[in-house]
């Protein structure tokens, strides 16, 4: 469904106005450009996003997908008896997904050919059933040559990994808080839990990393690498659990550096577009070319969209199509192409 400004009924009103009309007409023109490009629900809570070489996947309990050269999203049926998707990742040409029943008593990890068409419930192949412990698969991550699965069972979390996509082993890491992401940088695996950073040359050799740059951080939120730098986002909280500052941290193989605190900004996610740093927050997006000079985008139609008031849950930049995706909490999936934001 497209949002189209109604120029014809307003035409005579506009031409009868003073020079202030220019601002009104410009505002309406911007509104016309904010289109609803596809059939994806506009109130979607984008909890997970993954991409293969030519296909995108997004999930809020149900998995949706579309090809990069299409605008229409389709749903992927869940395995029989396990309708709720809990995690998502692409690894080795397969789409991996955690599923559970409505009571979260029956859970499992499944995979399907990422390029399959069409999908059906019978296409899913369960993997790791004899290796993974009971519990909900809360997150999946593909990094380096491994697929990682974070398992939550009661009050604890455990991290497992696989190099072949079918058999899994325990990393030995059992953080007290959820794993937020995994990255492979400079021949090292980095695991980001909400309460700490871990690193090692192999998935079974992870140990906690300490640095003074981490001192202000009460909760880490995302990890990303472009191959030359490792990026982390985090927040510090007051005694009531409210965000005080957001931080962007970098590591260049020798030194950790932290931005100054961004007052009241709850940093949630990160990606890069060329040299531009892009940070998702509890209330929109910040961009810039330096960790200490991030600001709300002023170019294109960003300020005329709903994005400045939306909680950004995930960011992804597809360099092959030069498209930036921003998933939100309850505001659907947005994309920016050629400087203009539109809703999926």
MARFI-513514 format. One line per field, with one value per residue (C-alpha): residue in three letters; x, y, z; residue number from 1. Coordinates in pm, whole numbers, plus 50000, padded with zeros to 5 digits. Layout:
N
residu Ala, ...
u X, ...
v Y, ...
w Z, ...
num NUM, ...
This chain:
344
residu Unk, Unk, Unk, Unk, Unk, Unk, Unk, Unk, Unk, Unk, Unk, Unk, Unk, Unk, Unk, Unk, Unk, Unk, Unk, Unk, Unk, Unk, Unk, Unk, Unk, Unk, Unk, Unk, Unk, Unk, Unk, Unk, Unk, Unk, Unk, Unk, Unk, Unk, Unk, Unk, Unk, Unk, Unk, Unk, Unk, Unk, Unk, Unk, Unk, Unk, Unk, Unk, Unk, Unk, Unk, Unk, Unk, Unk, Unk, Unk, Unk, Unk, Unk, Unk, Unk, Unk, Unk, Unk, Unk, Unk, Unk, Unk, Unk, Unk, Unk, Unk, Unk, Unk, Unk, Unk, Unk, Unk, Unk, Unk, Unk, Unk, Unk, Unk, Unk, Unk, Unk, Unk, Unk, Unk, Unk, Unk, Unk, Unk, Unk, Unk, Unk, Unk, Unk, Unk, Unk, Unk, Unk, Unk, Unk, Unk, Unk, Unk, Unk, Unk, Unk, Unk, Unk, Unk, Unk, Unk, Unk, Unk, Unk, Unk, Unk, Unk, Unk, Unk, Unk, Unk, Unk, Unk, Unk, Unk, Unk, Unk, Unk, Unk, Unk, Unk, Unk, Unk, Unk, Unk, Unk, Unk, Unk, Unk, Unk, Unk, Unk, Unk, Unk, Unk, Unk, Unk, Unk, Unk, Unk, Unk, Unk, Unk, Unk, Unk, Unk, Unk, Unk, Unk, Unk, Unk, Unk, Unk, Unk, Unk, Unk, Unk, Unk, Unk, Unk, Unk, Unk, Unk, Unk, Unk, Unk, Unk, Unk, Unk, Unk, Unk, Unk, Unk, Unk, Unk, Unk, Unk, Unk, Unk, Unk, Unk, Unk, Unk, Unk, Unk, Unk, Unk, Unk, Unk, Unk, Unk, Unk, Unk, Unk, Unk, Unk, Unk, Unk, Unk, Unk, Unk, Unk, Unk, Unk, Unk, Unk, Unk, Unk, Unk, Unk, Unk, Unk, Unk, Unk, Unk, Unk, Unk, Unk, Unk, Unk, Unk, Unk, Unk, Unk, Unk, Unk, Unk, Unk, Unk, Unk, Unk, Unk, Unk, Unk, Unk, Unk, Unk, Unk, Unk, Unk, Unk, Unk, Unk, Unk, Unk, Unk, Unk, Unk, Unk, Unk, Unk, Unk, Unk, Unk, Unk, Unk, Unk, Unk, Unk, Unk, Unk, Unk, Unk, Unk, Unk, Unk, Unk, Unk, Unk, Unk, Unk, Unk, Unk, Unk, Unk, Unk, Unk, Unk, Unk, Unk, Unk, Unk, Unk, Unk, Unk, Unk, Unk, Unk, Unk, Unk, Unk, Unk, Unk, Unk, Unk, Unk, Unk, Unk, Unk, Unk, Unk, Unk, Unk, Unk, Unk, Unk, Unk, Unk, Unk, Unk, Unk, Unk, Unk, Unk, Unk, Unk, Unk, Unk, Unk, Unk, Unk, Unk, Unk, Unk, Unk
u 50000, 50151, 50115, 50036, 49994, 49661, 49783, 49473, 49223, 49477, 49589, 49368, 49438, 49810, 49818, 49609, 49865, 50159, 50525, 50491, 50327, 50670, 50733, 50391, 50437, 50788, 50657, 50388, 50644, 50858, 50551, 50481, 50825, 50773, 50622, 50508, 50695, 50571, 50324, 50528, 50321, 50383, 50361, 50612, 50844, 51164, 51338, 51566, 51716, 51941, 52056, 52197, 52365, 52033, 51758, 51650, 51488, 51307, 51116, 50872, 50774, 50692, 50969, 50922, 51152, 51194, 51446, 51673, 51528, 51165, 50941, 50700, 50752, 50641, 50612, 50802, 50583, 50717, 50789, 50489, 50411, 50663, 50508, 50725, 51053, 51308, 51629, 51762, 52093, 52233, 52534, 52685, 52400, 52132, 51882, 51900, 51618, 51525, 51160, 50944, 50589, 50363, 50461, 50836, 50846, 50940, 51227, 51465, 51711, 51621, 51769, 51650, 51817, 51833, 51756, 51459, 51135, 50871, 50923, 50693, 50681, 50824, 51133, 51285, 51557, 51619, 51988, 52185, 51910, 52156, 52414, 52223, 52086, 51721, 51619, 51521, 51758, 51750, 52006, 52200, 52516, 52736, 53096, 53423, 53383, 53130, 52764, 52689, 52373, 52288, 52070, 51865, 51754, 51604, 51838, 52152, 52286, 52517, 52692, 52737, 52904, 52920, 53158, 52956, 52607, 52480, 52682, 52737, 52984, 52989, 53218, 53244, 53112, 52818, 52754, 52497, 52338, 52227, 52481, 52427, 52655, 52964, 53227, 53544, 53817, 54196, 54185, 53999, 53642, 53479, 53165, 52963, 52740, 52531, 52766, 53107, 53337, 53509, 53774, 53982, 54147, 53890, 53530, 53654, 53929, 53720, 53818, 53688, 53857, 53911, 53991, 53941, 53738, 53467, 53442, 53135, 52939, 52664, 52524, 52679, 52428, 52590, 52913, 53024, 53339, 53421, 53741, 53973, 53806, 53590, 53295, 53089, 52791, 52690, 52498, 52528, 52225, 52108, 51982, 51632, 51759, 51713, 51972, 52221, 52455, 52523, 52877, 53046, 53376, 53641, 53933, 54209, 54397, 54598, 54391, 54033, 53883, 53547, 53338, 53225, 52888, 52586, 52342, 52021, 52090, 52027, 52259, 52118, 52285, 52557, 52662, 52873, 52804, 53137, 53309, 52982, 52917, 52549, 52413, 52062, 51915, 51597, 51469, 51608, 51943, 52269, 52535, 52879, 53237, 53387, 53281, 53260, 53057, 52743, 52418, 52070, 52078, 51980, 51996, 51725, 51380, 51482, 51337, 51001, 50966, 50859, 51214, 51330, 51082, 51122, 51329, 51582, 51634, 51871, 52068, 52200, 52374, 52370, 52664, 52560, 52233, 52349, 52049, 52041, 51781, 51656, 51439, 51224, 51028, 50665, 50725, 50813, 51116, 51253, 51501, 51703, 51809, 51961, 51924, 51549, 51385, 51077, 50890, 50900
v 50000, 50334, 50662, 50922, 51291, 51425, 51716, 51766, 51849, 52082, 52257, 52565, 52607, 52594, 52842, 53091, 53104, 53337, 53250, 53024, 52788, 52674, 52508, 52340, 52214, 52086, 51902, 51734, 51640, 51471, 51291, 51156, 50998, 50797, 50489, 50157, 49943, 49597, 49378, 49339, 49435, 49799, 49722, 49438, 49402, 49316, 49082, 48909, 48992, 48776, 48782, 48543, 48655, 48743, 48705, 48877, 48716, 48891, 48753, 48828, 48474, 48412, 48422, 48642, 48650, 48830, 48820, 49121, 49197, 49173, 49385, 49116, 48931, 48572, 48368, 48049, 47787, 47673, 47306, 47106, 47164, 47445, 47765, 48024, 48136, 48232, 48289, 48323, 48309, 48219, 47985, 47769, 47827, 47730, 47931, 47821, 47893, 47808, 47713, 47645, 47556, 47817, 47710, 47704, 47344, 47194, 47363, 47275, 47399, 47355, 47440, 47473, 47563, 47944, 47963, 47722, 47821, 47767, 47675, 47439, 47303, 46970, 47139, 47195, 46954, 46935, 46950, 46928, 46751, 46510, 46781, 47086, 47103, 47164, 47527, 47804, 47893, 48268, 48378, 48238, 48395, 48312, 48428, 48309, 47940, 47865, 47888, 47982, 47908, 48075, 47853, 47984, 47731, 47883, 48151, 48052, 48092, 47858, 47907, 47621, 47618, 47412, 47414, 47178, 47307, 46974, 46872, 47110, 47141, 47347, 47651, 47635, 47989, 48034, 48407, 48528, 48754, 48702, 48680, 48983, 48896, 48719, 48856, 48713, 48976, 48951, 48569, 48596, 48512, 48785, 48705, 48992, 48914, 49181, 49175, 49134, 49080, 48748, 48655, 48363, 48206, 47926, 47889, 47674, 47913, 48212, 48422, 48750, 49068, 49360, 49715, 50058, 50158, 49923, 50091, 50310, 50026, 49857, 49662, 49581, 49576, 49496, 49394, 49447, 49431, 49566, 49362, 49641, 49754, 49592, 49797, 49757, 49952, 49979, 50182, 50288, 50290, 50471, 50295, 50274, 50102, 50405, 50491, 50760, 50748, 50550, 50456, 50341, 50156, 50057, 49814, 49820, 49502, 49694, 49962, 49995, 50341, 50468, 50759, 51022, 50939, 51037, 51174, 50974, 50773, 50400, 50251, 49923, 49832, 49928, 49899, 50088, 50230, 50314, 50538, 50638, 50500, 50418, 50360, 50248, 50384, 50366, 50665, 50662, 50662, 50851, 50880, 51034, 50970, 50980, 50805, 51139, 51326, 51119, 51304, 51252, 51238, 51568, 51458, 51290, 51241, 51081, 51358, 51329, 50959, 50793, 50666, 50947, 50823, 50448, 50197, 50057, 49687, 49596, 49751, 49586, 49736, 49542, 49675, 49484, 49677, 49982, 49943, 50014, 49828, 49939, 49704, 49861, 49754, 49779, 50009, 49758, 49729, 50035, 50066, 50348, 50348, 50646, 50860, 50808, 50610, 50400, 50139, 49775
w 50000, 49896, 50079, 49812, 49882, 49751, 49541, 49327, 49607, 49766, 49449, 49467, 49837, 49774, 49488, 49685, 49968, 50014, 49965, 50268, 50024, 49909, 50245, 50239, 49885, 49966, 50272, 50065, 49801, 50064, 50200, 49854, 49842, 50161, 50005, 50140, 49891, 49981, 50164, 50483, 50792, 50887, 51259, 51240, 51537, 51352, 51593, 51343, 51001, 50783, 50422, 50165, 49843, 49679, 49940, 50262, 50565, 50849, 51144, 51422, 51526, 51155, 50892, 50585, 50283, 49953, 49670, 49635, 49291, 49409, 49629, 49748, 50075, 50124, 50443, 50520, 50692, 51029, 51107, 51221, 51588, 51636, 51501, 51678, 51525, 51792, 51593, 51239, 51047, 50705, 50700, 50426, 50181, 50434, 50633, 50997, 51239, 51593, 51647, 51950, 52039, 52197, 52550, 52470, 52591, 52255, 52076, 51797, 51538, 51171, 50834, 50476, 50146, 50154, 49780, 49787, 49618, 49727, 50091, 50277, 50631, 50520, 50374, 50717, 50833, 51208, 51303, 51626, 51817, 51980, 52056, 52177, 52532, 52608, 52609, 52371, 52088, 52144, 51886, 51590, 51447, 51149, 51189, 51039, 50957, 51229, 51317, 51678, 51876, 52206, 52426, 52718, 52977, 53289, 53418, 53228, 52874, 52686, 52354, 52107, 51766, 51448, 51153, 50934, 51017, 51147, 51455, 51747, 52034, 52352, 52342, 52719, 52744, 52979, 53030, 53280, 53019, 52657, 52376, 52152, 51862, 51728, 51490, 51333, 51314, 51273, 51301, 51632, 51729, 51938, 52132, 52273, 52568, 52731, 53029, 52864, 52565, 52498, 52243, 52123, 51819, 51821, 51942, 52231, 52339, 52444, 52745, 52878, 52758, 52995, 52895, 53051, 52744, 52872, 53214, 53143, 52982, 53181, 52884, 52547, 52261, 51924, 51748, 51387, 51177, 50832, 50817, 50930, 51253, 51518, 51644, 51962, 52090, 52452, 52707, 53068, 53294, 53604, 53916, 53766, 53453, 53229, 52964, 53061, 52759, 52444, 52338, 52018, 52066, 51812, 51809, 51545, 51659, 51919, 52093, 52216, 52185, 52309, 52194, 52437, 52586, 52377, 52632, 52659, 52343, 52380, 52119, 51987, 51657, 51410, 51048, 50794, 50450, 50292, 50548, 50713, 51062, 51120, 51470, 51561, 51884, 52091, 51894, 51543, 51365, 51410, 51140, 51097, 50991, 51340, 51661, 51842, 51579, 51527, 51459, 51318, 50935, 50775, 50411, 50206, 50355, 50688, 50907, 50729, 50809, 51134, 51189, 51423, 51684, 51635, 51831, 51582, 51650, 51365, 51079, 50764, 50460, 50133, 49932, 49619, 49592, 49792, 50019, 50392, 50599, 50940, 51142, 51411, 51718, 51610, 51314, 51045, 50820, 50639, 50355, 50207, 49843, 49660, 49971, 50015, 50294, 50224, 50423, 50316
num 1, 2, 3, 4, 5, 6, 7, 8, 9, 10, 11, 12, 13, 14, 15, 16, 17, 18, 19, 20, 21, 22, 23, 24, 25, 26, 27, 28, 29, 30, 31, 32, 33, 34, 35, 36, 37, 38, 39, 40, 41, 42, 43, 44, 45, 46, 47, 48, 49, 50, 51, 52, 53, 54, 55, 56, 57, 58, 59, 60, 61, 62, 63, 64, 65, 66, 67, 68, 69, 70, 71, 72, 73, 74, 75, 76, 77, 78, 79, 80, 81, 82, 83, 84, 85, 86, 87, 88, 89, 90, 91, 92, 93, 94, 95, 96, 97, 98, 99, 100, 101, 102, 103, 104, 105, 106, 107, 108, 109, 110, 111, 112, 113, 114, 115, 116, 117, 118, 119, 120, 121, 122, 123, 124, 125, 126, 127, 128, 129, 130, 131, 132, 133, 134, 135, 136, 137, 138, 139, 140, 141, 142, 143, 144, 145, 146, 147, 148, 149, 150, 151, 152, 153, 154, 155, 156, 157, 158, 159, 160, 161, 162, 163, 164, 165, 166, 167, 168, 169, 170, 171, 172, 173, 174, 175, 176, 177, 178, 179, 180, 181, 182, 183, 184, 185, 186, 187, 188, 189, 190, 191, 192, 193, 194, 195, 196, 197, 198, 199, 200, 201, 202, 203, 204, 205, 206, 207, 208, 209, 210, 211, 212, 213, 214, 215, 216, 217, 218, 219, 220, 221, 222, 223, 224, 225, 226, 227, 228, 229, 230, 231, 232, 233, 234, 235, 236, 237, 238, 239, 240, 241, 242, 243, 244, 245, 246, 247, 248, 249, 250, 251, 252, 253, 254, 255, 256, 257, 258, 259, 260, 261, 262, 263, 264, 265, 266, 267, 268, 269, 270, 271, 272, 273, 274, 275, 276, 277, 278, 279, 280, 281, 282, 283, 284, 285, 286, 287, 288, 289, 290, 291, 292, 293, 294, 295, 296, 297, 298, 299, 300, 301, 302, 303, 304, 305, 306, 307, 308, 309, 310, 311, 312, 313, 314, 315, 316, 317, 318, 319, 320, 321, 322, 323, 324, 325, 326, 327, 328, 329, 330, 331, 332, 333, 334, 335, 336, 337, 338, 339, 340, 341, 342, 343, 344
